[in-house]
């Protein structure tokens, strides 16, 4: 595999290797990719937690009778159009 990096990124990778924390550029790249994957998983967990929170709020509202009854696909389309506007 061949990748192209900007001179700035190459310098940053070289600095990491020169620091002694990594033996070579490949280790820096592998560690960076692991960090990206961890970060993405963390972001997805935050989004999922927020969605669960919003669903819980919606369930409470429905239990309190604050829901809107939609009896047809056309009614659902109208509701979504109203929400977009």
Secondary structure as GFF3:
##gff-version 3
##sequence-region A 1 85
A	DSSP	alpha_helix	7	18	.	.	.	ID=ss1
A	DSSP	alpha_helix	25	63	.	.	.	ID=ss2
A	DSSP	alpha_helix	73	84	.	.	.	ID=ss3
###
